[in-house]
Amino acid sequence: MSETKHGTKNEKIGSVVSAKTAKTIVVEVTRKVPHAVYKRIVTKRRKFYAHDEQGTAKVGDLVRIIECRPMSKLKRWRLGEVIRQAVQVTADLSAIGIEPAAEKRVSKKKKLKGRAPVSA
């Protein structure tokens, strides 16, 4: 009787830097290592694409990602859990007495002012 032993899956902890695409997040994992020659502590970063089925992770969240089978060309990780949620700032400008700025229109003459005229 031989028992098959499955190794533990690799896990990483990082912060979400992008959640623009459906069911995909980009997680940046940072680590501090000493420089080979100068022995100074250097911060190294790496980005991982991870699968987020429910779309629970937002930009700025601290998350744990777990290694899994390849899901696409770049995705080889899946979201394990959201460790800490980012602070969402939604300020109502009118409540503190600030009115939102109106869109500024620029005329075509002002746009072309610094350029030489195009001749046909």
C-alpha positions, 0 to 999 in steps of 0.5 A: 500500500503506497499512499500518494502524498500531495504537496502543499500549494504555494501561497503568497500574500500581497496587495491588489493593484488592479481589478479592472477585468472580470474575474481577474485581479493583479496582486503585487507581492513585495519581499525584502532581500539583501543585495548580493554585493552591497548587503543593503536591504532591497525591496523586490516586487512581482505581479501575479494574475489571480482568479477571483470568481465572485469579484470580492477583491478590490484595489488596495485589499491585502489578499492571500493567493493560492497556486492552482492549475493554469486558467489562462496564459497568465493566470496560475493563481486563485484568490484564497481570502481577503485578509484586510479590506482597503479603506474606501473613501467616498466624500460628498463634496457638497456636505463640506461646502465644496462645489464640484468644478464644471467642465472647462471648454477649450475652443479650437482656436486656443487648441491650435494657438501654439501650432503652425497652420497645416497647409494642403 
